[in-house]
Structure formats: C-alpha cells, structure tokens
C-alpha cells in the first residue's frame, strides 16, 4: 500500500510527496496528469516495466487542527475509521475553525503500469480515484452547520416534554437532558439562505479516472540536448460534485451525487428528470456523470543534468446527468437537524442537500462544467549521482472549479542520494507554498532496492505535522507496492 499526500498539487507519486516537486522528477505511470513527456525518459536502463497498485494518500488542512482536542478527533478517524461525538464546546470551536480555509485531498491509485523503450518511447495506464474539497465558510453558516436547531439564528425552540409541545426561548449552555427534548428551532425574523451562508464557498469533487499516456524523445543526444514530448488522455466517471458560492446576496449551488451515497432528497426527487434510484455503496459507487480530459507536455535535458519541463493538464469537460440539483434562495424559517456530530466536514453534504437539510432544491436534467485544468513549469539540476534538486510552479486556469487547486502554488526541493551497492537511499526534502496552504516542509526517505526492482519509503507533504502540536495540516505518505522488471 502507498500513502500519498496530494496537498495543493496533483501528486500521485509518493516520492514527490517528500520533496514537493514533480515536473522533472516523476517518470513511468506516475507522470500521468503531471507531464506525459517524462514517459520518454527511463529512470533505470535495465528496467522496462513499472507496476504499482493500492497507492493511497490524503492531506487535510484546517485551522481547527491547531486545536489539540479536535486534532485528536481527526487522528481518531485515521486510526480507527470512527470519530468521537463532539461536545457542545467542541462544536463551537469547530464552527470557528471551519469559518476559514479548509482543504482535503484524497488519492487512491488502484492500478498503474508503464512500458518504456528507448526506440518506442513510453506508454502508461492508470486507474485511480481522487477526491478534492475546498471551502471557506462564514461564521454564521458554520454555526448553523455544527449547532443545527440550537444555532443562535433560531430564537425559539420547540420543546417536547412527552406530554405536550411548547415554545421556549433559545439559550446557550442548555443541559443535555433538556436539549434532548428540543425537536426544532424557529426564527422569528427569517433570512434567505444567501444571507445565512454569507461570504462562503464550497467545492467538492470525487472522480474515477482511466488515464493513458504516451511520450518519447523527439530528437537530440543526452550528452548535449534532448527534447521529449508527450500526450495523455483520460476518461472520467463523476461520482460526486458540489459547487456552492455565495457573497451574501448572490447564491448559487449545483450538485450531482451518486445514488451510492444514499441521500434522501424527498419529494423533490419525484420531479427531477435526472433522478437516479439506488442503494448505498461503500466502494464502487455508480457514476452520475462522465467526461474526457487531455494533457500535453514537453521536457528538455541539457548536458544530461539540467532539466526543463512544461505541461498543460486536465483540459476538458464533465457532463453530469444523474441526481443533478440546484439550490433555490428561499427563507430559512425552521430547522430540525442536530447539526454535525463530528469533525468529518463531508457529513455536511447530507445536512445541506437532504429533504430535511438547509438547502432547498430543484432538479435539473444535466449540467456541464469544465475540468480544473492547470499549467505547470519545472526545472531541476542533477549533481552527478549524489543529488537532484529543482523547482515547480503550478497555476490553475480557473480556481473556482470543483477539484481545482486554490490558486498559484510553488515548490522547491529534491533528493540527496546515498548509494548502497545496487541499491540507493533517497533523502527527500523541500518547501512548498500557495494553493490555499501555508508554507509546508515536505520530508521523507525512499529505499530503491535491487537496481530499481523494488521501492519502499515514507514521507510527508508537511513534516511539521509530526513535530508541532498546533500544525493546521495532517499529511502522510508511505509506499511499498511498486516494482520494476
């Protein structure tokens, strides 16, 4: 298994996670989606086939993670898959923490394989799933997400004693036994959802990608100058998409989620031309959209040591035709949900979209959105066989698209190479910034054994994760399932 920290750049390669740069470093199927021209470059002359499977990784960024009790809550889900229920005080702290930039990236490479030959060039295929979440919520919005019917917005609570129901004034620090009797909250002076959401955005996407690429040398000699070029294409199955933007007066929301998520849209589903019935699924969820994307890249080498690369990736369009809904800007008068019970912010989706949720919906037949394309430039220098250092510059074409990096990002780093017979030890280190993240310090070690036949390593996109008690980032990378022959 391989744990890959994707962070603000689209890194599937766990060795890239440890140094924060990839444009001129990754080869074989790892370069799909980064620079397909690198397929023309063999990392190990005696190896033609590279294969890997079950590569997985994640990165989480939130100011809430700087709070140790909430940070422990996140570590709980990483260790056990479960999150403890948040206390009343934790909910308030979480609401404050999520009223800022929050980012989550998840990448799972089910299978990848590449074949590289000096005359033929290189061809690669990979099957992967990836999820991306970026959000910044207004405090009034997070208060309602986490507090639910107990939010300060609702000045009146419906209180059920078991005998009759009465209205009481909403107040803070309600005892748990009293809170258990509250069945809903009502606002005497209701506002439209656009004002409650305020100045907020949320962009979420989950896709399954079938990616193929080809690259080769166009001309030149390695000892002086060589130019490589490559092209990639992918078929994408859209599993989930949600895009919400509000400035306090103008509010837009569009979503399409697989029936595998088992959301209860209620009566609105009966009038939706794109509604799809289905059962909850844990892994291979059915798709609600499809699309195609293309990549182009070039890579030049000078004197077999200086590398220059440029690529344009993920150019294309997604069309969603299943469970497509858009939000309607209506008054929020009452609410009966409890609010989020844990730190899994993804659970806010049913809180918002289901029949009992905050957002009022209407169905659509389909919707189209552009893929979150990027342009990247990279340069690196090999210092003999002892080190390789470089820089990366990455920029999105449109940062507002679901799945896009959240602005210009940069990275600088590389490898210090320690020979050990036919094996090598790569000490990876770097520094990255931008893309909606604070400065991060990638760090890791990778063992390449048997002349490249097998790899095992551990890394993090932000080593501060493991040394600081108040780091806003959780990031890890680990790999041992890559072989060459």
ABEGO torsion letter per residue (X at the ends): XBBBBAEABBBABAAAAAAGBAAAABBEAAABGABAAAAABBABAABABBBBBGBBBBBBBBAAAABAAAAAAAAAAAAAGBBBBBBAAAAAAAAAAAABBBBBBBBBBABBBBBBBAAAEBBBBBBBBBBBBBBBBBAAAAAAAAAEAABAABABBBBBAGABBBBBBBBBGBBAAAAAABAEBBBABBBBAAAAAEBBBBBBBBBBBBBBBBBBBABEBAAABBBBBBBBBBBBBBABBBBBBBAGABBBBBBBBBAAAGBBAEAAAAABAABBBBBBBAABBBBABBBBBBBBBBBBBBGGABBBBBBBBGBEBBBBABGBBBBBBBBBABBABAEBABABAAAAAAAAABAABABBBBBBABBBBBBBBBBBBBBBBBBEAABBBBBBBBBBABAABBGBBBEBBBBBEEBBBBBBEABBBBBBBBBBBEGGBBBBBBBBBBBBBGGGABBBBBBBABAAAAABAABABBBBBBBAABBBX
